[in-house]
């Protein structure tokens, strides 16, 4: 690690944790992680100071219109406030010929929900909105879409950016006009049209996401983008041989361009056997940190505050039915210890047990994604 790299890490740590006191050189900070957390207020204190960004977190996993039609109850509002989360990337996938109209309705519905609950939420349009949300104790909502079928032409990218969309996956699991999804039999890579969409996203300041893309499409997108991109929610295939996860080659190339990978807590992505706990989520964070550096890993839980297993049985059954057998769902979808509103506190405790410094924990919690979003959004 060069002196420049060390200085950059120290600045990132300080910004992420909200205090220069955490910006220790890694050798010192790592040696004092557990004691430092205790002196500074423990897990709660670290979460309170840090910017916590969940880079894939629908506000509610609920397919009924009433999910976004009204106001939060006092109890629901209290859960969001107590979670410690500064920003949630609210993104759902839309596919097929009607995607354009569906995404218009989706943005209108959820922007209305955010406005009706403005004491809890604010819309994230630029990076400064993330900072304001942290200062005000609100949750900044990053509006995204887990596909790009709604971009009928490159001009649509600018149109949807003006409506508030700040992140887009290029594909979901299947082939589209841009490229190939992760569960397709053959990956043909990013198409010419896909390259055009990536270039337009770069131009308007919309984050490119390749979480569900196939291996070749992922690598093509990293190469085609003039700005760093994100894997907002995936895990490491080196630890779990699953088609939705990312290869070491992809992680290295993402990091070399300045990108960030969000680790997910979906059970079958974390581990292929039991038990599957928050400690195994940390295994994936460890892998990325050792492979490319802690500056390139964050969290994209891929769940709302309560997770999938608390959904109504009929909705959960419908959701499971949308995916191919290669997804290898088990009895539960959520990971033990990472399946409730306090998930980030449990994660902080697990990271501290592994010897992560307070500063590096703050980077994982959201400092790395704050840096990336600031670079993309301006």
C-alpha positions in Angstrom: 0.0 0.0 0.0 1.4 3.4 -1.0 1.5 6.5 1.2 -1.2 8.0 -1.1 -3.4 4.9 -0.6 -3.0 5.2 3.2 -3.9 8.9 3.2 -6.9 8.2 1.1 -8.1 5.5 3.4 -7.7 7.8 6.4 -9.7 10.5 4.8 -12.4 8.1 3.8 -12.6 6.6 7.3 -12.9 10.0 8.8 -15.7 11.0 6.5 -17.5 7.7 6.9 -17.4 7.8 10.7 -18.1 11.5 10.9 -15.0 12.1 13.0 -11.3 12.4 12.4 -10.7 10.5 15.6 -11.4 7.2 13.8 -8.9 7.9 11.0 -6.0 5.9 12.4 -3.5 4.1 10.2 -4.8 0.6 9.6 -2.1 -1.1 11.6 -3.0 1.0 14.7 -6.8 1.0 14.1 -7.0 -2.7 13.5 -5.2 -3.4 16.8 -7.6 -1.3 18.8 -10.9 -2.1 17.2 -12.8 -3.8 20.0 -11.5 -1.4 22.7 -12.1 1.6 20.4 -15.7 0.6 19.8 -16.2 0.3 23.6 -14.6 3.6 24.4 -16.6 5.4 21.7 -20.0 4.0 22.8 -19.9 0.5 21.5 -21.9 -0.7 18.5 -24.7 1.8 19.0 -22.2 4.7 19.1 -20.5 3.5 15.9 -23.8 3.1 14.0 -24.9 6.5 15.3 -21.7 8.2 14.0 -21.4 6.4 10.7 -23.2 7.0 7.5 -25.0 3.7 6.9 -26.0 3.0 3.3 -28.0 -0.1 2.4 -27.4 -0.2 -1.4 -30.3 -2.5 -2.1 -33.2 -2.2 0.4 -36.8 -1.7 -0.7 -38.7 0.3 1.8 -41.3 -2.4 1.9 -41.3 -5.8 0.2 -45.1 -5.8 -0.3 -46.8 -6.1 -3.7 -50.1 -4.7 -2.6 -51.0 -1.1 -3.6 -51.8 -0.2 0.0 -48.1 -0.7 0.8 -47.3 2.7 -0.7 -50.7 4.4 -0.5 -50.7 5.7 3.1 -48.6 6.9 5.9 -46.4 5.0 8.3 -47.7 4.1 11.7 -45.8 5.5 14.6 -44.3 2.0 15.3 -43.2 1.7 11.7 -41.6 5.2 11.7 -39.8 4.3 14.9 -38.3 1.2 13.3 -36.8 3.2 10.5 -35.4 5.7 12.9 -34.0 3.0 15.2 -32.4 1.0 12.4 -29.5 3.5 12.1 -29.8 3.4 8.3 -28.9 6.7 6.6 -29.9 5.7 3.0 -31.8 2.9 1.4 -31.6 2.1 -2.3 -35.2 1.4 -3.1 -35.2 -0.7 -6.3 -37.5 -3.3 -7.9 -37.3 -5.1 -11.2 -39.6 -4.5 -14.2 -39.3 -6.5 -17.4 -40.9 -6.8 -20.8 -42.7 -4.5 -23.2 -44.7 -2.7 -20.5 -41.7 -1.8 -18.4 -41.7 1.9 -19.4 -45.2 2.5 -18.1 -44.7 0.3 -15.1 -41.6 2.2 -14.0 -43.5 5.5 -14.4 -46.2 4.3 -12.1 -43.6 2.9 -9.6 -41.7 6.2 -9.4 -44.9 8.2 -9.0 -46.3 5.8 -6.3 -43.1 5.7 -4.2 -42.2 9.3 -4.5 -45.7 10.0 -3.2 -45.1 7.7 -0.3 -41.8 9.4 0.5 -43.5 12.8 0.4 -46.4 11.7 2.7 -43.8 10.4 5.2 -41.3 13.3 4.9 -40.7 13.3 8.7 -39.0 9.9 8.1 -37.8 10.0 4.5 -36.2 12.3 2.0 -35.5 11.7 -1.7 -31.8 11.5 -2.6 -31.1 13.5 -5.7 -27.4 14.2 -5.1 -24.7 13.3 -2.6 -25.4 16.3 -0.4 -28.9 14.9 0.3 -27.2 11.9 1.9 -25.3 14.2 4.3 -28.5 16.2 5.1 -30.4 13.0 5.8 -27.7 12.0 8.3 -27.7 15.4 10.0 -31.5 15.4 10.2 -32.0 11.9 11.4 -34.0 10.9 8.3 -33.6 8.1 5.8 -32.5 9.2 2.3 -34.2 7.1 -0.4 -32.2 6.4 -3.6 -34.7 5.5 -6.3 -33.5 2.8 -8.6 -34.7 0.0 -10.9 -33.3 -3.5 -11.1 -33.4 -3.6 -14.8 -33.1 -1.3 -17.8 -36.0 -2.5 -20.0 -37.8 0.8 -19.4 -35.1 2.6 -21.4 -36.6 2.3 -24.8 -34.0 4.7 -26.2 -30.9 6.4 -24.8 -33.0 9.5 -24.4 -35.1 7.7 -21.8 -32.1 7.6 -19.5 -32.1 11.4 -19.1 -35.9 11.4 -18.8 -36.0 9.0 -15.9 -33.0 10.7 -14.3 -35.1 13.9 -14.3 -37.9 11.9 -12.6 -35.5 11.0 -9.8 -34.0 7.7 -10.8 -30.4 7.6 -9.7 -29.3 3.9 -10.2 -30.2 1.2 -12.8 -29.2 -2.4 -13.2 -28.4 -3.1 -16.8 -30.3 -6.5 -16.7 -32.2 -8.6 -14.3 -31.7 -12.4 -14.5 -32.6 -12.8 -18.1 -31.5 -11.5 -21.5 -32.6 -8.1 -22.6 -31.6 -5.7 -25.3 -28.6 -4.5 -23.3 -27.0 -7.7 -22.2 -27.4 -11.0 -20.4 -28.7 -11.8 -16.9 -26.9 -14.1 -14.5 -29.2 -17.1 -14.8 -29.2 -17.3 -18.6 -27.6 -20.4 -20.2 -25.3 -18.3 -22.5 -23.9 -14.9 -21.8 -23.4 -12.9 -25.0 -22.1 -9.8 -23.2 -23.0 -6.2 -23.4 -24.7 -5.3 -26.7 -24.0 -2.1 -28.8 -27.2 -0.7 -27.4 -26.1 -1.6 -23.9 -22.8 0.3 -24.5 -24.9 3.3 -25.6 -27.0 3.1 -22.4 -24.0 2.9 -20.2 -22.4 5.9 -21.9 -25.7 7.9 -21.5 -25.9 6.9 -17.8 -22.3 8.1 -17.4 -23.3 11.4 -19.0 -26.3 12.2 -16.8 -24.8 10.9 -13.6 -26.8 7.7 -13.0 -25.0 4.8 -11.3 -24.5 1.7 -13.4 -25.3 -1.5 -11.5 -24.4 -5.0 -12.7 -25.6 -7.1 -9.7 -27.8 -9.5 -11.7 -25.7 -9.5 -14.9 -24.0 -12.5 -16.3 -20.2 -12.8 -16.1 -19.3 -11.5 -19.5 -21.9 -8.7 -19.4 -20.5 -7.7 -16.0 -16.9 -7.4 -17.3 -18.1 -5.6 -20.5 -20.0 -3.0 -18.5 -17.0 -2.3 -16.2 -14.9 -1.8 -19.3 -17.5 0.3 -21.2 -18.2 2.7 -18.4 -16.1 5.9 -18.2 -16.9 6.2 -14.4 -16.8 3.6 -11.6 -19.8 1.3 -11.4 -21.4 -0.8 -8.6 -22.3 -4.3 -7.8 -24.9 -3.1 -5.3 -26.0 -6.5 -4.0 -24.2 -9.8 -4.6 -21.6 -12.1 -3.0 -18.4 -13.9 -3.9 -18.6 -17.0 -6.0 -15.2 -18.1 -4.6 -17.1 -18.8 -1.3 -20.4 -20.1 -2.8 -20.7 -21.4 -6.3 -23.9 -19.7 -7.3 -24.7 -18.1 -10.8 -25.9 -14.9 -9.2 -22.6 -14.2 -7.5 -19.5 -12.5 -8.8 -16.1 -14.0 -9.8 -12.8 -12.7 -8.4 -12.0 -11.5 -11.8 -15.0 -9.2 -11.8 -14.4 -8.0 -8.3 -10.8 -7.1 -9.2 -11.8 -5.2 -12.3 -14.6 -3.4 -10.5 -12.2 -2.2 -7.8 -9.5 -1.3 -10.3 -11.9 1.2 -11.8 -12.9 2.6 -8.3 -16.2 0.6 -8.0 -17.8 -0.8 -4.8 -19.5 -4.2 -4.2 -22.4 -4.5 -1.8 -22.6 -7.8 0.1 -26.1 -9.2 0.4 -27.8 -11.2 3.2 -30.0 -13.4 1.1 -29.5 -16.8 2.6 -28.8 -18.9 -0.5 -26.3 -16.2 -1.7 -24.4 -16.2 1.6 -23.9 -20.0 2.0 -25.1 -23.2 0.4 -25.7 -25.1 3.6 -26.6 -24.6 7.3 -26.0 -22.9 9.5 -26.1 -19.5 7.6 -25.5 -16.6 9.9 -24.3 -13.0 10.0 -20.8 -14.4 10.5 -20.9 -15.9 7.0 -21.9 -12.5 5.6 -18.7 -11.2 7.1 -16.8 -14.0 5.3 -17.8 -12.3 2.0 -16.8 -8.9 3.3 -13.4 -10.4 4.3 -13.0 -12.0 0.9 -13.5 -8.7 -0.9 -11.4 -6.7 1.6 -8.5 -9.2 1.2 -8.8 -9.4 -2.6 -9.0 -5.7 -3.4 -9.1 -3.6 -0.2 -11.7 -2.6 2.3 -12.3 0.6 0.3 -14.3 -1.4 -2.2 -16.9 -3.3 -0.1 -20.2 -2.2 1.3 -23.6 -3.6 2.0 -26.7 -4.2 -0.2 -28.8 -6.4 2.0 -31.5 -7.1 -0.7 -34.3 -6.9 1.9 -36.5 -4.5 3.7 -36.1 -4.0 7.5 -37.8 -7.3 8.3 -36.6 -9.5 5.4 -38.5 -12.0 3.3 -39.4 -14.7 5.8 -41.9 -12.3 7.5 -43.9 -11.7 4.3 -47.5 -13.0 4.0 -47.3 -16.6 3.0 -49.1 -16.1 -0.4 -46.8 -13.2 -1.4 -43.7 -15.2 -0.4 -44.9 -18.2 -2.4 -45.5 -15.9 -5.4 -42.0 -14.4 -5.1 -40.3 -17.7 -4.9 -42.1 -18.8 -8.0 -40.6 -15.9 -10.1 -37.1 -17.5 -10.0 -35.4 -20.4 -11.7 -34.4 -23.5 -9.8 -30.7 -22.4 -10.1 -31.5 -19.8 -7.4 -31.5 -22.8 -5.0 -33.9 -21.3 -2.4 -34.0 -23.2 0.9 -36.6 -23.2 3.6 -35.6 -19.6 4.6 -34.5 -16.7 2.5 -33.1 -14.5 5.3 -29.8 -15.0 7.1 -29.7 -15.5 10.9 -28.7 -12.3 12.7 -29.2 -10.2 9.6 -33.0 -10.4 9.3 -34.4 -7.6 11.5 -34.3 -3.8 11.9 -31.2 -4.1 14.0 -29.2 -6.0 11.3 -26.5 -3.4 11.0 -25.8 -3.4 14.7 -25.4 -7.2 14.5 -23.1 -6.7 11.5 -20.9 -4.2 13.3 -20.5 -6.5 16.3 -19.5 -9.3 13.9 -17.0 -7.1 12.1 -15.5 -6.0 15.4 -15.0 -9.6 16.5 -13.0 -10.1 13.3 -10.7 -7.3 14.2 -12.0 -4.6 11.9 -11.2 -1.1 13.1 -13.9 1.4 13.7 -12.8 3.4 10.7 -12.9 0.4 8.4 -16.3 -0.7 9.7 -17.5 2.8 8.9 -16.3 2.4 5.3 -18.2 -0.9 5.0 -21.3 0.5 6.5 -21.6 3.3 4.0 -18.4 5.4 3.6 -17.4 3.5 0.5 -20.8 3.9 -1.2 -20.9 7.6 -0.1 -17.6 8.1 -1.9 -18.8 6.4 -5.0 -22.2 8.1 -5.2 -20.5 11.5 -4.6 -18.3 10.8 -7.6 -21.1 9.7 -9.9 -23.8 12.2 -8.8 -21.5 15.2 -8.2 
